[in-house]
Amino acid sequence: MNKILLHSCCAPCSAAVLEWLLNNNFVPTLFYYNPNIFPKEEYEKRKNELTRHALRLDVEVIDGDYNHEEWLSTVKGLEHLPERSIRCEKCFEIRLNKTAEKTAQLHISQFATTLSSSRWKDLAQISDAGNKAAVKYDNVSFFDRNWRKDGLQQRRNELMKENNFYNQIYCGCEFSVR
């Protein structure tokens, strides 16, 4: 069994990924680190939904804490840019750097992210951010996978309905609402 730290943004994006990992000899621990999500109530709603699902699967969830002000300072000046722009790149970097750091702290050798399950995200940006984050730590690698392929997008939608997940209509940051 391979331990893996899975950065998770929400229950809908995580469900099929978790199912795949559990069915393929992985022991996932979820890392909920999403300082981009606004407002705080939305952050809590997504975290609670993810935690509810993880408890059913007997999967541990680590809360990476919420620091929206720090996130805002990192993307300052990029607020006007559209989705898939450098603002998103910076956001992925923040989140995956923290995930790589937590992976090293936990003495786990690899991490992945559910961000690459979203059809709204640029896979190359996510891959680049994950690989750059991994090289900062000894014995840590990024499990770079397109979670949209091999029927996982369809399975995501099925699990969302089966579990009656809260499904948000924006990535989380206030700039993506538009």
C-alpha positions in Angstrom: 0.0 0.0 0.0 1.3 3.4 -1.0 0.7 6.4 1.2 -0.3 9.6 -0.6 -1.3 13.0 0.5 -4.1 14.3 -1.6 -4.7 18.0 -1.8 -8.5 18.3 -2.0 -10.5 21.3 -3.0 -14.0 19.9 -2.4 -16.0 16.7 -2.1 -17.3 16.6 -5.7 -13.8 16.8 -7.1 -12.4 14.4 -4.5 -14.9 11.5 -4.6 -13.9 9.7 -7.8 -10.2 10.4 -7.1 -10.5 8.9 -3.6 -12.3 5.9 -5.0 -9.6 5.4 -7.6 -6.8 5.7 -5.1 -8.5 3.3 -2.6 -9.1 0.8 -5.4 -5.4 1.0 -6.6 -3.5 0.2 -3.4 -3.1 3.8 -2.1 -3.7 4.9 1.4 -4.8 8.6 1.0 -4.8 11.3 3.6 -6.7 14.4 2.5 -5.2 17.8 2.9 -7.7 20.6 2.8 -5.7 23.7 2.1 -7.6 26.3 0.1 -6.9 29.9 1.2 -8.4 31.1 -2.1 -11.9 30.2 -1.1 -14.1 33.2 -0.3 -16.1 33.9 1.8 -15.2 32.0 4.9 -18.6 30.4 5.0 -18.0 28.9 1.6 -14.6 27.6 2.8 -16.3 25.9 5.8 -19.2 24.5 3.7 -16.7 22.8 1.3 -14.5 21.6 4.2 -17.5 20.1 6.1 -18.8 18.3 3.0 -15.4 16.8 2.2 -14.9 15.8 5.9 -18.4 14.1 5.9 -17.5 12.1 2.8 -14.0 11.2 4.1 -15.4 9.9 7.4 -17.7 7.5 5.5 -14.5 6.1 3.8 -12.4 6.1 7.0 -10.0 8.6 5.4 -8.2 11.1 7.5 -8.6 14.8 6.7 -6.0 17.4 7.6 -7.1 21.0 7.7 -4.4 23.3 6.4 -5.9 26.3 8.0 -7.5 29.3 6.3 -5.4 32.4 5.5 -7.3 34.3 2.8 -5.4 37.6 3.5 -2.1 35.9 2.7 -3.6 34.5 -0.5 -4.9 37.9 -1.5 -1.5 39.5 -1.0 0.1 36.8 -3.3 -2.4 37.5 -6.1 -2.5 41.2 -5.7 -2.5 43.0 -9.0 -3.8 39.9 -10.8 -7.4 40.2 -9.7 -8.7 41.4 -13.1 -7.2 38.4 -15.0 -9.5 35.6 -16.2 -9.5 31.9 -15.3 -6.5 29.9 -16.4 -4.3 33.1 -16.2 -1.2 33.7 -14.1 -3.5 34.4 -11.1 -4.5 30.7 -11.2 -0.9 29.6 -11.6 0.0 31.6 -8.5 -3.0 30.0 -6.6 -1.9 26.5 -7.6 1.7 27.3 -6.5 0.6 28.5 -3.1 -1.6 25.4 -2.5 0.7 22.8 -3.9 3.8 24.3 -2.2 2.0 23.9 1.1 0.9 20.4 0.2 4.5 19.4 -0.7 5.7 20.8 2.6 3.0 18.9 4.5 3.9 15.7 2.6 7.5 16.0 3.7 6.5 16.8 7.3 4.4 13.6 7.4 7.2 11.5 5.8 5.0 10.6 2.9 6.7 10.2 -0.4 4.1 11.5 -2.8 1.2 13.9 -3.2 -1.5 14.6 -5.7 -4.2 17.1 -6.1 -7.9 17.0 -7.1 -7.5 20.3 -8.9 -6.7 18.3 -12.0 -10.2 16.8 -12.0 -11.8 20.1 -12.8 -12.5 20.7 -16.5 -12.2 24.5 -15.7 -8.6 24.2 -14.8 -5.5 24.2 -17.0 -3.8 20.8 -16.5 -0.3 22.1 -17.6 -0.5 24.8 -14.9 -1.3 22.3 -12.2 1.3 19.9 -13.4 4.0 22.6 -13.4 3.0 23.8 -9.9 3.0 20.3 -8.5 6.3 19.3 -10.0 8.0 22.6 -8.9 6.7 22.1 -5.4 7.9 18.5 -5.2 11.6 19.3 -6.0 11.8 21.6 -3.0 11.8 18.5 -0.7 13.9 15.4 -0.5 12.1 12.2 -1.2 8.8 13.9 -2.2 7.3 13.5 -5.7 4.2 14.8 -7.4 1.8 12.1 -8.6 0.8 13.9 -11.7 -2.4 12.5 -13.1 -5.3 13.8 -15.2 -8.2 12.8 -13.1 -10.7 13.6 -15.9 -9.7 10.6 -18.0 -10.6 6.9 -17.9 -14.2 7.5 -16.9 -13.4 9.5 -13.8 -15.2 12.6 -14.9 -18.4 10.5 -15.4 -17.8 8.8 -12.1 -17.3 12.1 -10.4 -20.8 13.2 -11.6 -22.4 9.9 -10.5 -20.8 10.1 -7.0 -21.9 13.7 -6.7 -25.5 12.6 -7.3 -25.3 9.5 -5.2 -23.9 11.4 -2.2 -26.0 14.5 -2.7 -22.9 16.6 -2.5 -23.0 20.4 -2.2 -21.7 21.5 -5.6 -20.4 25.0 -5.9 -20.5 26.9 -9.2 -17.2 28.7 -9.0 -13.6 27.6 -8.1 -13.7 29.4 -4.8 -12.0 32.8 -5.2 -14.0 35.9 -5.4 -12.5 36.7 -8.7 -13.8 33.5 -10.3 -17.4 34.3 -9.4 -17.7 36.6 -12.4 
